[in-house]
Amino acid sequence: MKQNLTPIGYTELIRRYKLDVLPHWKESYLYSKQVKKSYIEEGIIVEIYTPRYDPGTSLGDHLTFALKYEGINLEILSELFRSVSPEEIVGFVKSQPTGKYARIIWFLYEWLTGDPLPLDNLKQGNYVPVLDAEKYYTVSRKLEKNSKRHRVINNLLGTVTYCPMVRKTETLKKFEKMNLDEKAQKIIKQYPEEILYRAMQYLYTKETKSSFEIEKEYPDKRRTARFVELLRSAATSDAFSREELVQLQKEIVDERFAMDDFRDFQNYVGQTLSPTREIVFFVAPKPEDLPSMMEGWITCSKQMMQSEIDPVVIAAVVGFGFVFLHPFEDGNGRLHRYLIHHVLSARKFTPPGLIFPVSATMLKQVLKYDETLEKFSRELMRHVEYDFGDNGRITVSNETAKYYRYLNMTYQSERLYEFVSDTIEYELQPELEFLDIFEQSRRKIREIVDLPNKKLDLFIRLCIEGKGNISHKKRKLFDYLTEEEFEEMEQIVSNEIKRYRSPFQ
C-alpha cells in the first residue's frame, strides 16, 4: 500500500537524505484521495493524510510538517543537520524568521551541532517552548533555559549528550488519573502496624530475590542482606553521581567483578551456544562514548527529580535509561531495578518504609519485561556493526552514539506503569491480606487450642492454600485434634478468607 503513497515529514527526510536512524514512532504519507486514516504496523503509527496537508517539497516544508504533526525527534534532527548544508537551514529560517517552527529548528541546529549559524539574534517576538508541555513531559519552569538569541525556551529533559523523550500518551494520562500512590496509601491504612511491619520484612526480601532471579542468579544470604539494606535506604540515598553509582555496584556484585569506575571496554549481552557461536542480544554504547552519556544521564536524572513529572515516568526514564547505557560489567540489571525503587521512594510515590515488589511482577511477567527491554534493543541491533576477536572481545566498527543519546522512552514508561499497577493489586494487597488472615486466625484459634507455633502455622497455611479447607489426606497431620476442634479451627480461617476478594477467591 505504501508504494502508492507520498512520504512526508520525517519519513521523507529519512528517505531523501538516507539517514541511518532508529524508526520514529510515526510515519506520515500523502494519499491522492480525500480520505485520512491511520493504522499501526510493527508498533509504528502510520498516518495517511489527504492532499490538503501537502507540506510542499523543500527541506523547510518537511521540517515544519514534522514538528507540527510528528513532534521532535532529536536523533533524526541531529543526523539531518549533519547531512544538509548550513545554508539550507539559514535559508529556511530567513524565509520565516519569527515563525515558531523555524526558530525551534534554528535553536536545535545550534544546540545539537554546537555550530552557530550566520544569523542575527532576534530582537522581538514571544518566547516559544521547544517541547509542547501538553504533548511531552518537560522539566519544571525553574529549570527551563531561555535562549535570547532564538527567543526559545529550552524545556528538554536532558543535555545535548543525553536527552530522552516521553510523550504524554492517552495510556500514560489514564494511568496518572488512577492515582496509584493514593490507592496504595488507602490499602495500607486498613492494616495494623504489626501487619505492615511483617509485610515490610517479607517484601524487601521478596524484591531482592526476584531482582536476582530475573537474571537467573541466586545470591547467598550475605549478598541478599546487602541488597535488602540498599532497598531500605533507597528513599534517602543519592544515586545520581559517578561515585554513588560505583559504590552501589560494589554492593550488589561479586567482589571479584566490582569496578572502580564506569567501564572502559565494549560491553554486550549475549549467550554462548558453542565455542564458535555467540548470540548477541544487545550491544552497549562504545566505551569512548560512555562518559559523556553518563554525565548527561546524571544531569537528566537530577533535573527530572526536581521537576513536577510523574514519579513512575521518572523511574522509567532513569531506570531503563541506565540499563541501556550499561556502564558496568556486571550488576546493570539489578541497579536498573534498584533505581526504579529509588525514584519511587524518594519522590514519595511509595508509602514511607514500604516497597512495591516490582521485580516480583516483572519475574511473573518476564516475557513482557523482556519485551520492554527489546523494544529498544531489537531495533538497535539492526544498526550496530560488530565483530568478535580471538580474545572473545567484541568490537563495534560503526558510529553508534546517536542511537543511545536521544531515546524515546514512552513505551518503557507505559510498561512500567503497568508493572506498578499490577504490583499494587497482585503483590502488595494480597500479601497484606495474607498476613492479616494469618494473624487474625492465629489469635482466634489460640482461644480454642493452644497449639505450638509451628503446628498452628502449618494448619493455617494449609487451610489458606485450600481456600478454607484442608484435604482429607492432610488432615492426618493433625490427628491430635478432635473433630470438633478441627472443624471450628477450619471455620475460623474460612471466615477470615471470606473478608477478602483476592487472591483466595
C-alpha positions, 0 to 999 in steps of 0.5 A, a space after each residue: 500500500 505504501 508504494 502508492 503513497 507520498 512520504 512526508 515529514 520525517 519519513 521523507 527526510 529519512 528517505 531523501 537524505 538516507 539517514 541511518 536512524 532508529 524508526 520514529 514512532 510515526 510515519 506520515 504519507 500523502 494519499 491522492 484521495 480525500 480520505 485520512 486514516 491511520 493504522 499501526 504496523 510493527 508498533 509504528 503509527 502510520 498516518 495517511 493524510 489527504 492532499 490538503 496537508 501537502 507540506 510542499 517539497 523543500 527541506 523547510 516544508 518537511 521540517 515544519 510538517 514534522 514538528 507540527 504533526 510528528 513532534 521532535 525527534 532529536 536523533 533524526 534532527 541531529 543526523 539531518 543537520 549533519 547531512 544538509 548544508 548550513 545554508 539550507 537551514 539559514 535559508 529556511 529560517 530567513 524565509 520565516 524568521 519569527 515563525 515558531 517552527 523555524 526558530 525551534 529548528 534554528 535553536 536545535 541546529 545550534 544546540 545539537 551541532 554546537 555550530 552557530 549559524 550566520 544569523 542575527 539574534 532576534 530582537 522581538 517576538 514571544 518566547 516559544 517552548 521547544 517541547 509542547 508541555 501538553 504533548 511531552 513531559 518537560 522539566 519544571 519552569 525553574 529549570 527551563 533555559 531561555 535562549 535570547 538569541 532564538 527567543 526559545 525556551 529550552 524545556 528538554 529533559 536532558 543535555 545535548 549528550 543525553 536527552 530522552 523523550 516521553 510523550 504524554 500518551 492517552 495510556 500514560 494520562 489514564 494511568 496518572 488519573 488512577 492515582 496509584 500512590 493514593 490507592 496504595 496509601 488507602 490499602 495500607 491504612 486498613 492494616 495494623 502496624 504489626 501487619 505492615 511491619 511483617 509485610 515490610 520484612 517479607 517484601 524487601 526480601 521478596 524484591 531482592 530475590 526476584 531482582 536476582 532471579 530475573 537474571 537467573 542468579 541466586 545470591 547467598 544470604 550475605 549478598 541478599 542482606 546487602 541488597 535488602 539494606 540498599 532497598 531500605 535506604 533507597 528513599 534517602 540515598 543519592 544515586 545520581 553521581 559517578 561515585 554513588 553509582 560505583 559504590 552501589 555496584 560494589 554492593 550488589 556484585 561479586 567482589 571479584 567483578 566490582 569496578 572502580 569506575 564506569 567501564 572502559 571496554 565494549 560491553 554486550 549481552 549475549 549467550 554462548 551456544 558453542 565455542 564458535 557461536 555467540 548470540 548477541 542480544 544487545 550491544 552497549 554504547 562504545 566505551 569512548 562514548 560512555 562518559 559523556 552519556 553518563 554525565 548527561 544521564 546524571 544531569 537528566 536524572 537530577 533535573 527530572 527529580 526536581 521537576 513536577 513529572 510523574 514519579 513512575 515516568 521518572 523511574 522509567 526514564 532513569 531506570 531503563 535509561 541506565 540499563 541501556 547505557 550499561 556502564 558496568 560489567 556486571 550488576 546493570 540489571 539489578 541497579 536498573 531495578 534498584 533505581 526504579 525503587 529509588 525514584 519511587 521512594 524518594 519522590 514519595 510515590 511509595 508509602 514511607 518504609 514500604 516497597 512495591 515488589 516490582 521485580 516480583 511482577 516483572 519475574 511473573 511477567 518476564 516475557 513482557 519485561 523482556 519485551 520492554 527491554 527489546 523494544 529498544 534493543 531489537 531495533 538497535 541491533 539492526 544498526 550496530 556493526 560488530 565483530 568478535 576477536 580471538 580474545 572473545 572481545 567484541 568490537 563495534 566498527 560503526 558510529 553508534 552514539 546517536 542511537 543511545 543519546 536521544 531515546 524515546 522512552 514512552 513505551 518503557 514508561 507505559 510498561 512500567 506503569 503497568 508493572 506498578 499497577 499490577 504490583 499494587 493489586 497482585 503483590 502488595 494487597 494480597 500479601 497484606 491480606 495474607 498476613 492479616 488472615 494469618 494473624 487474625 486466625 492465629 489469635 482466634 484459634 489460640 482461644 480454642 487450642 493452644 497449639 505450638 507455633 509451628 503446628 498452628 502455622 502449618 494448619 493455617 497455611 494449609 487451610 489458606 492454600 485450600 481456600 478454607 479447607 484442608 484435604 482429607 489426606 492432610 488432615 492426618 497431620 493433625 490427628 491430635 485434634 478432635 473433630 470438633 476442634 478441627 472443624 471450628 479451627 477450619 471455620 475460623 480461617 474460612 471466615 477470615 478468607 471470606 473478608 477478602 476478594 483476592 487472591 483466595 477467591 
